[in-house]
């Protein structure tokens, strides 16, 4: 009676960056070779299983459905021989695959490869050969993975698309370049219609404070659909908002390209603003949040207003009274206030007022915003940008000088303690080896930290030109806000206030203290922006 055969075919991916014709033979090639081999051996193929796009290196045999299914066939006695094109089709993990083969052999199944013959485990030499074979396959997988990562990294650094479907906002066009297989390589270019939607999505996020769900609903209400003609999903919006490609940067793993201007839909500054906003709106960020978590409601300040007495966050409350006029009509009066959370909930001691009337406080903050806008507009662009850049450079060089001194001091201390260790070995030190070991390790860590800080500042100095571009972007953004603030709805006003004002502390008699965000604090506006400044704002 002919031996019954179960064939297993596998390819790790549908597309390979680095092809090896023998090891990456596709399914039809493997199937043809196995059938021809079985015919020569006089065997009867009764079962065939295939795995498409399954890595034998990354995916454990325990997580591969086909391996588990073939094991079930073996336990039921449904076949006698497991046949593969090459043994690495079973797997490429040196610590695991030899034992998968051994399991089949111990359960009465002969394991054969078209190219390598039968895998036996009758002796210690057989087991060692088995292990060495899969150890080599493991190594080849790691080298293939490394080659793939390097190739993909080179592709993005050269501005070439990695492959697949073009992200929304772009389209694929012929490049006129042929690859090794004589196929024309496609390249990305901006799709004008889709890129308008991308810009709208980012504008709604950073300009109006819309979250992913609200943006998706807005697009649907406007009759704007996805490329496939469907309504937008919030997850898709989230993916777009986090995709750095829209700044013109291509990415593969940890490899990032430079900015390609012809692929840039969103400025780097706006992309970073969107990331900051989304980060601050997550629940885990509540304690540090200064941007409004949502822009709905009737108040200007949301998330960045605090009690000037205890430091607790101020929250909104609404109360109301109803009176009957002479005509017997009921007239309602609503009162909205910012109240100290610590004091109302008895979370901490607070000797300040319980709360502050919303419209009074919002009016005072609006006046401060107008003052900032007026001072920005009163100075010419060249003057304020050059002055801001000059001040930033002075501050940076001061930090750099301090870092150099700290690094030299830490290095000197480390060298001194190492010299003391030599004395301890010679028996001439007053310190014990245990104490010296601890001191040397602490000094080493301190030196490493100082050197890392110095390196970081040197890199920042080298990026001086990028810093100037960022200052210009901040300046023009603030001027734009100045023009649109008064005519905007409350949602937009809340977002603008959140970008400019980091924190507002309110004390007795509506005395305000502000901390400005860096995009404002960097400009010398004649206001004390050394983190804190006070505005004497007594409500009438």
ZAKE-674526 format. One record per residue (C-alpha): residue number from 1; residue in one letter; x, y, z. Coordinates in Angstrom, 3 decimals. Layout:
ZAKE-674526
{r NUM,a,{X,Y,Z}} ...
END
This chain:
ZAKE-674526
{r 1,x,{0.000,0.000,0.000}} {r 2,x,{1.361,3.443,-0.961}} {r 3,x,{2.456,5.767,1.837}} {r 4,x,{-0.066,8.527,2.551}} {r 5,x,{1.406,12.024,2.332}} {r 6,x,{0.407,15.388,3.832}} {r 7,x,{2.048,18.369,2.099}} {r 8,x,{2.670,21.723,3.768}} {r 9,x,{3.366,24.778,1.614}} {r 10,x,{4.291,28.187,3.049}} {r 11,x,{5.426,31.637,1.933}} {r 12,x,{6.281,34.208,4.584}} {r 13,x,{5.052,37.300,2.684}} {r 14,x,{3.282,38.047,-0.552}} {r 15,x,{6.006,40.554,-1.458}} {r 16,x,{9.680,40.294,-0.604}} {r 17,x,{12.161,43.123,-0.681}} {r 18,x,{15.058,40.672,-0.941}} {r 19,x,{14.109,37.570,-2.923}} {r 20,x,{15.823,34.212,-2.610}} {r 21,x,{14.423,31.996,-5.360}} {r 22,x,{15.086,28.787,-3.491}} {r 23,x,{13.994,29.745,0.010}} {r 24,x,{11.141,32.038,-1.010}} {r 25,x,{9.646,29.824,-3.742}} {r 26,x,{5.973,30.618,-4.123}} {r 27,x,{3.175,28.149,-3.420}} {r 28,x,{2.713,26.830,-7.014}} {r 29,x,{6.438,26.070,-7.284}} {r 30,x,{6.432,24.248,-3.924}} {r 31,x,{3.296,22.276,-4.833}} {r 32,x,{4.649,21.192,-8.230}} {r 33,x,{7.946,20.056,-6.718}} {r 34,x,{6.211,18.087,-3.932}} {r 35,x,{3.847,16.334,-6.367}} {r 36,x,{6.708,15.357,-8.683}} {r 37,x,{8.739,14.057,-5.727}} {r 38,x,{5.809,12.021,-4.371}} {r 39,x,{5.243,10.491,-7.822}} {r 40,x,{8.904,9.422,-8.021}} {r 41,x,{8.702,7.882,-4.561}} {r 42,x,{5.416,6.106,-5.291}} {r 43,x,{3.565,7.953,-2.556}} {r 44,x,{-0.064,9.111,-2.506}} {r 45,x,{-0.791,12.724,-1.521}} {r 46,x,{-3.974,12.694,0.568}} {r 47,x,{-3.768,16.050,2.347}} {r 48,x,{-2.462,19.502,1.404}} {r 49,x,{-2.266,22.598,3.598}} {r 50,x,{-0.935,26.039,2.688}} {r 51,x,{0.093,29.100,4.681}} {r 52,x,{0.102,32.434,2.878}} {r 53,x,{1.973,35.358,4.404}} {r 54,x,{3.033,33.473,7.573}} {r 55,x,{6.585,34.000,8.835}} {r 56,x,{8.237,30.842,10.108}} {r 57,x,{10.600,33.003,12.136}} {r 58,x,{8.277,35.600,13.674}} {r 59,x,{5.292,33.316,14.317}} {r 60,x,{5.554,30.473,16.822}} {r 61,x,{4.401,27.006,15.729}} {r 62,x,{1.894,27.114,18.596}} {r 63,x,{0.272,30.131,16.931}} {r 64,x,{0.223,28.670,13.412}} {r 65,x,{-3.163,27.142,12.706}} {r 66,x,{-1.919,24.867,9.934}} {r 67,x,{0.803,23.276,12.079}} {r 68,x,{-1.739,22.583,14.793}} {r 69,x,{-4.195,21.188,12.221}} {r 70,x,{-1.567,18.836,10.736}} {r 71,x,{-0.765,17.646,14.268}} {r 72,x,{-4.443,16.765,14.693}} {r 73,x,{-4.315,14.825,11.392}} {r 74,x,{-1.268,12.934,12.669}} {r 75,x,{-2.947,12.033,15.971}} {r 76,x,{-5.910,10.668,14.020}} {r 77,x,{-3.616,8.573,11.810}} {r 78,x,{-4.691,10.309,8.599}} {r 79,x,{-1.233,10.284,6.940}} {r 80,x,{2.219,8.688,7.193}} {r 81,x,{4.600,11.279,5.726}} {r 82,x,{4.857,15.039,6.132}} {r 83,x,{6.380,16.445,2.950}} {r 84,x,{7.663,19.993,2.462}} {r 85,x,{9.626,21.774,-0.255}} {r 86,x,{12.411,22.562,2.269}} {r 87,x,{12.559,21.980,6.006}} {r 88,x,{12.465,25.724,6.720}} {r 89,x,{8.844,25.633,5.480}} {r 90,x,{8.054,23.961,8.828}} {r 91,x,{9.690,26.857,10.667}} {r 92,x,{12.879,28.871,11.135}} {r 93,x,{13.134,29.135,14.909}} {r 94,x,{16.195,27.298,16.210}} {r 95,x,{14.819,27.032,19.740}} {r 96,x,{11.493,25.553,18.597}} {r 97,x,{11.343,23.987,15.114}} {r 98,x,{13.644,20.980,15.794}} {r 99,x,{11.237,19.894,18.512}} {r 100,x,{8.250,20.312,16.157}} {r 101,x,{9.948,17.877,13.749}} {r 102,x,{10.788,15.557,16.626}} {r 103,x,{7.118,15.569,17.728}} {r 104,x,{6.005,14.271,14.326}} {r 105,x,{8.713,11.591,14.240}} {r 106,x,{7.855,10.384,17.748}} {r 107,x,{4.200,10.168,16.663}} {r 108,x,{5.077,7.842,13.804}} {r 109,x,{5.242,10.435,11.020}} {r 110,x,{8.218,10.490,8.634}} {r 111,x,{9.304,14.044,7.820}} {r 112,x,{10.667,14.592,4.297}} {r 113,x,{11.947,17.534,2.267}} {r 114,x,{12.064,17.561,-1.535}} {r 115,x,{15.528,19.159,-1.442}} {r 116,x,{17.044,17.649,1.733}} {r 117,x,{15.625,14.157,2.088}} {r 118,x,{14.308,12.627,5.296}} {r 119,x,{14.870,14.196,8.693}} {r 120,x,{15.721,11.436,11.163}} {r 121,x,{16.308,11.573,14.929}} {r 122,x,{17.539,7.992,15.488}} {r 123,x,{20.840,9.073,17.018}} {r 124,x,{22.485,11.931,18.842}} {r 125,x,{24.166,12.959,15.556}} {r 126,x,{20.752,13.104,13.855}} {r 127,x,{19.420,15.378,16.583}} {r 128,x,{22.513,17.608,16.387}} {r 129,x,{22.224,17.806,12.575}} {r 130,x,{18.540,18.656,12.964}} {r 131,x,{19.330,21.485,15.372}} {r 132,x,{22.195,22.850,13.219}} {r 133,x,{19.928,22.928,10.145}} {r 134,x,{17.274,25.041,11.873}} {r 135,x,{19.904,27.142,13.625}} {r 136,x,{21.199,28.058,10.140}} {r 137,x,{17.642,28.779,8.950}} {r 138,x,{17.131,30.959,12.029}} {r 139,x,{20.276,32.904,11.156}} {r 140,x,{19.193,33.308,7.538}} {r 141,x,{15.848,34.706,8.732}} {r 142,x,{17.602,37.235,10.931}} {r 143,x,{19.891,38.270,8.064}} {r 144,x,{16.915,38.495,5.702}} {r 145,x,{15.071,40.617,8.255}} {r 146,x,{18.092,42.876,8.606}} {r 147,x,{18.479,43.198,4.825}} {r 148,x,{14.772,44.011,4.539}} {r 149,x,{14.969,46.711,7.210}} {r 150,x,{18.060,48.238,5.610}} {r 151,x,{16.488,48.144,2.140}} {r 152,x,{13.258,49.757,3.365}} {r 153,x,{15.253,52.342,5.299}} {r 154,x,{17.234,53.229,2.184}} {r 155,x,{14.013,53.476,0.177}} {r 156,x,{12.423,56.053,2.477}} {r 157,x,{15.652,58.046,2.811}} {r 158,x,{15.755,58.286,-0.977}} {r 159,x,{12.117,59.374,-1.065}} {r 160,x,{10.845,56.156,-2.652}} {r 161,x,{7.479,54.713,-1.643}} {r 162,x,{7.686,51.357,0.165}} {r 163,x,{4.780,49.915,-1.760}} {r 164,x,{1.108,49.139,-1.247}} {r 165,x,{-1.853,51.490,-1.533}} {r 166,x,{-1.127,55.214,-1.544}} {r 167,x,{-2.278,56.904,1.684}} {r 168,x,{-5.305,59.176,1.411}} {r 169,x,{-4.087,62.531,0.103}} {r 170,x,{-1.665,60.985,-2.384}} {r 171,x,{-1.786,58.982,-5.606}} {r 172,x,{0.678,56.679,-7.350}} {r 173,x,{2.095,57.686,-10.720}} {r 174,x,{4.709,56.024,-12.969}} {r 175,x,{8.269,57.130,-12.177}} {r 176,x,{9.897,56.033,-15.429}} {r 177,x,{12.340,53.872,-13.426}} {r 178,x,{12.492,50.078,-13.814}} {r 179,x,{13.375,47.743,-10.954}} {r 180,x,{15.483,44.562,-11.209}} {r 181,x,{12.443,42.660,-12.461}} {r 182,x,{11.951,45.199,-15.252}} {r 183,x,{8.724,46.459,-13.627}} {r 184,x,{8.132,50.210,-13.561}} {r 185,x,{8.458,51.687,-10.081}} {r 186,x,{5.573,53.865,-8.955}} {r 187,x,{6.080,57.090,-7.025}} {r 188,x,{3.868,59.202,-4.784}} {r 189,x,{2.488,62.607,-5.629}} {r 190,x,{-0.049,64.806,-3.863}} {r 191,x,{-3.684,64.373,-4.930}} {r 192,x,{-5.055,67.919,-4.977}} {r 193,x,{-8.646,66.995,-4.113}} {r 194,x,{-7.808,64.565,-1.312}} {r 195,x,{-5.108,66.858,0.108}} {r 196,x,{-7.778,69.554,0.647}} {r 197,x,{-9.637,67.111,2.902}} {r 198,x,{-6.415,66.320,4.798}} {r 199,x,{-5.835,70.023,5.436}} {r 200,x,{-9.455,70.390,6.545}} {r 201,x,{-9.043,67.531,9.038}} {r 202,x,{-5.969,69.146,10.607}} {r 203,x,{-7.612,72.590,10.610}} {r 204,x,{-10.648,71.204,12.439}} {r 205,x,{-8.355,69.543,14.979}} {r 206,x,{-5.983,72.424,15.739}} {r 207,x,{-8.222,75.358,14.843}} {r 208,x,{-11.603,74.330,16.192}} {r 209,x,{-10.624,71.702,18.742}} {r 210,x,{-12.617,68.934,17.077}} {r 211,x,{-11.912,65.385,18.182}} {r 212,x,{-11.740,62.393,15.834}} {r 213,x,{-15.413,61.479,16.223}} {r 214,x,{-16.594,65.042,15.638}} {r 215,x,{-14.358,65.447,12.575}} {r 216,x,{-15.734,62.215,11.084}} {r 217,x,{-19.307,63.400,11.631}} {r 218,x,{-18.530,66.830,10.174}} {r 219,x,{-17.099,65.346,6.965}} {r 220,x,{-20.092,63.044,6.613}} {r 221,x,{-22.514,65.936,7.125}} {r 222,x,{-20.675,67.913,4.432}} {r 223,x,{-21.049,65.036,1.981}} {r 224,x,{-17.292,64.359,1.944}} {r 225,x,{-16.583,60.629,1.725}} {r 226,x,{-13.559,58.346,1.767}} {r 227,x,{-11.807,57.234,-1.393}} {r 228,x,{-14.110,54.181,-1.431}} {r 229,x,{-17.215,56.373,-1.145}} {r 230,x,{-17.939,55.452,2.479}} {r 231,x,{-18.563,57.621,5.524}} {r 232,x,{-15.512,58.465,7.602}} {r 233,x,{-14.698,56.451,10.737}} {r 234,x,{-13.069,58.041,13.773}} {r 235,x,{-10.225,55.468,13.690}} {r 236,x,{-9.356,56.548,10.134}} {r 237,x,{-9.309,60.191,11.233}} {r 238,x,{-7.009,59.260,14.128}} {r 239,x,{-4.642,57.443,11.773}} {r 240,x,{-4.485,60.484,9.478}} {r 241,x,{-3.816,62.879,12.362}} {r 242,x,{-0.905,60.701,13.561}} {r 243,x,{0.626,60.026,10.127}} {r 244,x,{3.884,61.957,9.812}} {r 245,x,{3.909,61.364,6.046}} {r 246,x,{1.636,64.388,5.628}} {r 247,x,{4.598,66.575,6.656}} {r 248,x,{6.565,65.164,3.706}} {r 249,x,{8.522,62.680,5.838}} {r 250,x,{8.638,59.019,4.822}} {r 251,x,{9.121,56.413,7.535}} {r 252,x,{10.101,52.771,7.810}} {r 253,x,{10.268,51.529,11.392}} {r 254,x,{12.668,53.863,13.205}} {r 255,x,{14.096,55.256,9.972}} {r 256,x,{12.799,58.683,8.942}} {r 257,x,{13.579,60.590,5.764}} {r 258,x,{14.196,64.292,5.460}} {r 259,x,{11.227,66.489,4.527}} {r 260,x,{10.338,66.169,0.836}} {r 261,x,{8.660,69.446,-0.102}} {r 262,x,{6.762,67.903,-3.015}} {r 263,x,{5.049,65.486,-0.588}} {r 264,x,{4.270,67.969,2.204}} {r 265,x,{0.561,68.586,2.773}} {r 266,x,{0.744,69.752,6.425}} {r 267,x,{3.475,71.925,7.905}} {r 268,x,{5.647,70.346,10.575}} {r 269,x,{4.521,72.995,13.065}} {r 270,x,{0.817,72.233,12.548}} {r 271,x,{1.454,68.486,12.746}} {r 272,x,{3.252,68.922,16.080}} {r 273,x,{0.417,71.104,17.376}} {r 274,x,{-2.069,68.380,16.500}} {r 275,x,{0.026,65.778,18.359}} {r 276,x,{0.227,67.995,21.443}} {r 277,x,{-3.503,68.615,21.407}} {r 278,x,{-4.395,64.931,21.051}} {r 279,x,{-1.943,63.961,23.783}} {r 280,x,{-3.372,66.460,26.240}} {r 281,x,{-6.947,65.380,25.584}} {r 282,x,{-6.483,61.762,26.660}} {r 283,x,{-7.805,60.885,30.101}} {r 284,x,{-4.388,59.814,31.405}} {r 285,x,{-3.125,63.381,30.872}} {r 286,x,{-5.770,65.055,33.034}} {r 287,x,{-3.401,66.194,35.775}} {r 288,x,{-1.064,67.987,33.331}} {r 289,x,{-3.625,69.050,30.755}} {r 290,x,{-3.822,72.745,29.840}} {r 291,x,{-5.587,72.511,26.480}} {r 292,x,{-9.388,72.196,26.589}} {r 293,x,{-10.452,68.547,26.567}} {r 294,x,{-13.511,69.558,24.579}} {r 295,x,{-14.565,72.861,23.090}} {r 296,x,{-18.251,72.618,23.807}} {r 297,x,{-19.877,74.729,26.489}} {r 298,x,{-20.275,78.399,27.272}} {r 299,x,{-16.934,79.205,28.953}} {r 300,x,{-13.703,80.465,27.404}} {r 301,x,{-11.434,78.700,29.891}} {r 302,x,{-11.540,74.942,30.121}} {r 303,x,{-8.727,72.860,31.527}} {r 304,x,{-6.206,75.660,32.055}} {r 305,x,{-7.721,77.739,34.870}} {r 306,x,{-6.603,77.189,38.482}} {r 307,x,{-7.153,78.567,41.971}} {r 308,x,{-4.454,81.100,42.852}} {r 309,x,{-4.677,80.165,46.555}} {r 310,x,{-4.436,76.352,46.619}} {r 311,x,{-3.454,75.545,43.017}} {r 312,x,{-6.483,73.316,42.456}} {r 313,x,{-8.282,73.203,39.132}} {r 314,x,{-11.366,75.410,38.689}} {r 315,x,{-14.413,73.682,37.248}} {r 316,x,{-17.695,75.030,35.908}} {r 317,x,{-20.995,74.907,37.782}} {r 318,x,{-24.396,76.231,36.781}} {r 319,x,{-27.125,77.344,39.114}} {r 320,x,{-30.342,79.242,38.541}} {r 321,x,{-33.279,81.036,40.115}} {r 322,x,{-36.842,81.555,38.933}} {r 323,x,{-39.015,84.581,39.777}} {r 324,x,{-42.533,85.564,38.782}} {r 325,x,{-43.037,89.032,37.289}} {r 326,x,{-46.100,91.273,37.642}} {r 327,x,{-47.769,89.556,34.713}} {r 328,x,{-47.413,86.216,36.404}} {r 329,x,{-44.745,85.031,34.003}} {r 330,x,{-41.879,82.883,35.237}} {r 331,x,{-38.482,84.367,34.445}} {r 332,x,{-35.384,82.192,34.839}} {r 333,x,{-31.907,83.443,35.624}} {r 334,x,{-28.872,81.225,35.082}} {r 335,x,{-25.570,81.751,36.867}} {r 336,x,{-22.387,80.101,35.589}} {r 337,x,{-19.291,80.124,37.782}} {r 338,x,{-15.777,78.712,37.952}} {r 339,x,{-15.428,77.028,41.369}} {r 340,x,{-12.396,75.654,43.196}} {r 341,x,{-12.576,71.866,43.039}} {r 342,x,{-10.409,71.453,46.154}} {r 343,x,{-12.599,73.738,48.242}} {r 344,x,{-16.024,72.540,47.067}} {r 345,x,{-15.068,68.861,47.340}} {r 346,x,{-12.963,69.400,50.494}} {r 347,x,{-9.979,67.817,48.775}} {r 348,x,{-7.451,70.297,50.202}} {r 349,x,{-7.224,73.397,52.367}} {r 350,x,{-8.054,76.598,50.448}} {r 351,x,{-8.370,80.094,51.942}} {r 352,x,{-9.593,81.680,48.707}} {r 353,x,{-13.088,82.328,47.384}} {r 354,x,{-15.259,79.361,46.454}} {r 355,x,{-15.716,80.590,42.908}} {r 356,x,{-15.652,83.313,40.281}} {r 357,x,{-18.356,84.504,37.887}} {r 358,x,{-17.740,83.106,34.420}} {r 359,x,{-18.480,86.152,32.257}} {r 360,x,{-16.322,88.447,34.411}} {r 361,x,{-13.303,86.126,34.353}} {r 362,x,{-13.669,85.333,30.647}} {r 363,x,{-13.831,89.064,29.854}} {r 364,x,{-10.613,89.737,31.776}} {r 365,x,{-8.775,86.913,30.016}} {r 366,x,{-10.071,88.120,26.639}} {r 367,x,{-8.634,91.577,27.423}} {r 368,x,{-5.236,90.003,28.102}} {r 369,x,{-5.382,88.111,24.791}} {r 370,x,{-6.187,91.368,22.985}} {r 371,x,{-3.185,92.996,24.672}} {r 372,x,{-0.919,90.183,23.457}} {r 373,x,{-2.292,90.471,19.926}} {r 374,x,{-1.881,94.272,19.919}} {r 375,x,{1.744,94.059,21.016}} {r 376,x,{2.511,91.471,18.352}} {r 377,x,{0.973,93.654,15.644}} {r 378,x,{2.795,96.778,16.858}} {r 379,x,{6.234,95.373,16.006}} {r 380,x,{7.482,94.677,12.473}} {r 381,x,{7.959,91.058,11.431}} {r 382,x,{11.708,91.349,10.822}} {r 383,x,{12.312,93.112,14.131}} {r 384,x,{10.377,90.723,16.342}} {r 385,x,{11.637,87.558,14.617}} {r 386,x,{15.294,88.615,14.615}} {r 387,x,{15.037,89.790,18.228}} {r 388,x,{13.334,86.584,19.307}} {r 389,x,{15.886,84.443,17.470}} {r 390,x,{18.765,86.459,18.956}} {r 391,x,{17.361,86.093,22.478}} {r 392,x,{16.834,82.369,21.929}} {r 393,x,{20.440,81.994,20.783}} {r 394,x,{21.761,83.908,23.793}} {r 395,x,{19.722,81.696,26.122}} {r 396,x,{20.861,78.571,24.293}} {r 397,x,{24.536,79.538,24.468}} {r 398,x,{24.185,80.290,28.176}} {r 399,x,{22.693,76.828,28.688}} {r 400,x,{25.468,75.345,26.564}} {r 401,x,{28.201,77.047,28.616}} {r 402,x,{26.590,75.788,31.828}} {r 403,x,{26.348,72.273,30.378}} {r 404,x,{30.048,72.337,29.402}} {r 405,x,{30.997,73.315,32.938}} {r 406,x,{28.788,70.594,34.404}} {r 407,x,{30.240,68.003,32.030}} {r 408,x,{33.835,69.002,32.865}} {r 409,x,{33.064,68.933,36.588}} {r 410,x,{31.406,65.497,36.395}} {r 411,x,{34.278,64.083,34.297}} {r 412,x,{36.883,65.429,36.725}} {r 413,x,{35.030,63.885,39.689}} {r 414,x,{34.784,60.543,37.875}} {r 415,x,{38.519,60.525,37.013}} {r 416,x,{39.397,61.467,40.581}} {r 417,x,{37.388,58.561,42.008}} {r 418,x,{38.935,56.140,39.515}} {r 419,x,{42.365,57.258,40.731}} {r 420,x,{41.196,56.637,44.297}} {r 421,x,{40.299,53.065,43.307}} {r 422,x,{43.925,52.485,42.308}} {r 423,x,{44.982,53.738,45.725}} {r 424,x,{42.495,51.383,47.376}} {r 425,x,{43.973,48.441,45.457}} {r 426,x,{47.422,49.530,46.656}} {r 427,x,{46.100,49.822,50.208}} {r 428,x,{46.771,53.563,50.500}} {r 429,x,{43.179,54.880,50.297}} {r 430,x,{41.076,55.789,53.310}} {r 431,x,{37.945,54.614,51.451}} {r 432,x,{36.684,51.043,51.373}} {r 433,x,{36.314,49.289,48.012}} {r 434,x,{32.559,48.901,48.526}} {r 435,x,{32.105,52.609,49.129}} {r 436,x,{34.386,53.521,46.239}} {r 437,x,{32.504,51.186,43.908}} {r 438,x,{29.237,52.938,44.755}} {r 439,x,{30.776,56.414,44.416}} {r 440,x,{32.394,55.583,41.069}} {r 441,x,{29.127,54.215,39.677}} {r 442,x,{27.202,57.312,40.784}} {r 443,x,{29.881,59.569,39.304}} {r 444,x,{29.801,57.623,36.042}} {r 445,x,{26.025,58.036,35.779}} {r 446,x,{26.326,61.741,36.564}} {r 447,x,{29.014,62.149,33.893}} {r 448,x,{26.922,60.281,31.301}} {r 449,x,{23.877,62.442,32.038}} {r 450,x,{25.959,65.623,31.773}} {r 451,x,{27.455,64.495,28.456}} {r 452,x,{24.021,63.572,27.078}} {r 453,x,{22.699,67.020,28.031}} {r 454,x,{25.712,68.630,26.350}} {r 455,x,{25.196,66.571,23.184}} {r 456,x,{21.522,67.508,23.097}} {r 457,x,{22.321,71.225,23.371}} {r 458,x,{24.999,70.970,20.665}} {r 459,x,{22.425,69.343,18.384}} {r 460,x,{19.956,72.104,19.211}} {r 461,x,{22.577,74.698,18.312}} {r 462,x,{23.230,72.922,15.004}} {r 463,x,{19.511,73.139,14.214}} {r 464,x,{19.600,76.924,14.513}} {r 465,x,{18.112,77.466,11.043}} {r 466,x,{15.169,75.180,11.803}} {r 467,x,{14.563,77.174,14.983}} {r 468,x,{14.274,80.369,12.934}} {r 469,x,{11.688,78.731,10.665}} {r 470,x,{9.715,77.642,13.750}} {r 471,x,{9.739,81.184,15.158}} {r 472,x,{8.430,82.536,11.861}} {r 473,x,{5.663,79.924,11.815}} {r 474,x,{4.663,80.816,15.398}} {r 475,x,{4.638,84.536,14.575}} {r 476,x,{2.386,84.168,11.532}} {r 477,x,{0.064,81.786,13.381}} {r 478,x,{-0.439,84.270,16.211}} {r 479,x,{-1.101,87.112,13.768}} {r 480,x,{-3.696,84.935,12.051}} {r 481,x,{-5.339,84.252,15.408}} {r 482,x,{-5.338,87.989,16.117}} {r 483,x,{-7.317,88.637,12.953}} {r 484,x,{-9.868,85.870,13.465}} {r 485,x,{-10.316,85.846,17.261}} {r 486,x,{-13.178,88.320,17.698}} {r 487,x,{-15.183,86.995,14.745}} {r 488,x,{-14.729,83.318,15.680}} {r 489,x,{-17.217,81.178,17.513}} {r 490,x,{-16.524,80.117,21.090}} {r 491,x,{-15.040,76.754,20.074}} {r 492,x,{-12.263,78.440,18.096}} {r 493,x,{-11.703,81.077,20.795}} {r 494,x,{-11.207,78.330,23.381}} {r 495,x,{-8.589,76.661,21.211}} {r 496,x,{-6.705,79.918,20.601}} {r 497,x,{-6.750,80.735,24.309}} {r 498,x,{-5.432,77.248,25.068}} {r 499,x,{-2.534,77.616,22.633}} {r 500,x,{-1.468,80.990,24.024}} {r 501,x,{-2.139,80.615,27.747}} {r 502,x,{-0.667,77.625,29.508}} {r 503,x,{-2.271,78.348,32.884}} {r 504,x,{-4.395,81.071,34.490}} {r 505,x,{-4.344,81.386,38.287}} {r 506,x,{-7.245,83.364,39.762}} {r 507,x,{-7.070,84.856,43.256}} {r 508,x,{-9.232,87.049,45.485}} {r 509,x,{-10.753,90.088,43.691}} {r 510,x,{-10.069,88.487,40.287}} {r 511,x,{-6.319,89.017,40.491}} {r 512,x,{-4.820,86.987,37.655}} {r 513,x,{-1.447,85.334,37.174}} {r 514,x,{-0.574,83.775,33.824}} {r 515,x,{1.866,81.219,32.500}} {r 516,x,{2.245,81.517,28.748}} {r 517,x,{2.989,78.687,26.360}} {r 518,x,{6.429,78.766,24.744}} {r 519,x,{5.097,79.863,21.355}} {r 520,x,{4.153,83.176,23.025}} {r 521,x,{6.717,83.344,25.827}} {r 522,x,{9.583,83.301,23.301}} {r 523,x,{8.560,86.710,21.919}} {r 524,x,{9.741,89.809,23.769}} {r 525,x,{6.429,91.658,24.011}} {r 526,x,{7.317,93.975,26.876}} {r 527,x,{5.446,91.644,29.251}} {r 528,x,{7.246,89.707,31.947}} {r 529,x,{7.098,86.189,30.513}} {r 530,x,{9.656,84.572,32.776}} {r 531,x,{6.912,81.980,33.392}} {r 532,x,{4.761,84.092,35.719}} {r 533,x,{3.390,87.597,35.448}} {r 534,x,{0.488,89.336,37.122}} {r 535,x,{-2.319,91.402,35.673}} {r 536,x,{-4.082,93.546,38.244}} {r 537,x,{-7.630,92.995,37.059}} {r 538,x,{-10.139,94.165,39.637}} {r 539,x,{-13.716,93.483,38.567}} {r 540,x,{-16.081,96.417,38.723}} 
END
